[in-house]
Amino acid sequence: IGGVTVSFMAAAMLLLDRYGYRVQSPLLRRLAPLQPVSFGLGQFTLAVGLYIMGSEGSGRKIYGAEQVARTSTQELGQIVMGIGGLFAIVGGVFFIVLVLSAWRGRAEQ
């Protein structure tokens, strides 16, 4: 799901630019290529954390309070999963900022 989402995010940015919705801020334009990298690597890192936890016997698709780390490797998996989730969230929020900036830039023209 993460891979499909990052590909749609990239396609959305290309289509916005094609139809005249361009990010006006030079800083945001310079940082825009980092958005799919942040989201994609975040999703990948989250999946690696889930893999680490699963390889140590943790249940599948169990998140939050239900997920109990019984070994240090499972704790490491939770930490890796959390870091990946944080990067994915940052990438998702940055995508929203970029799209809103592009729409706002078109409205001001």
Buried (B, 14 or more C-beta within 10 A) or exposed (E): EBEEBBEEBBEBBEEBBEEEBBBBBEEBBEBBEEBBEBBBBBBBBBBBBBEBBBEBEBEEEEEEEEBEBEEEBBBBBBEBBEBBBBBBEBBBEBBEBBBEBBEEBBEEE
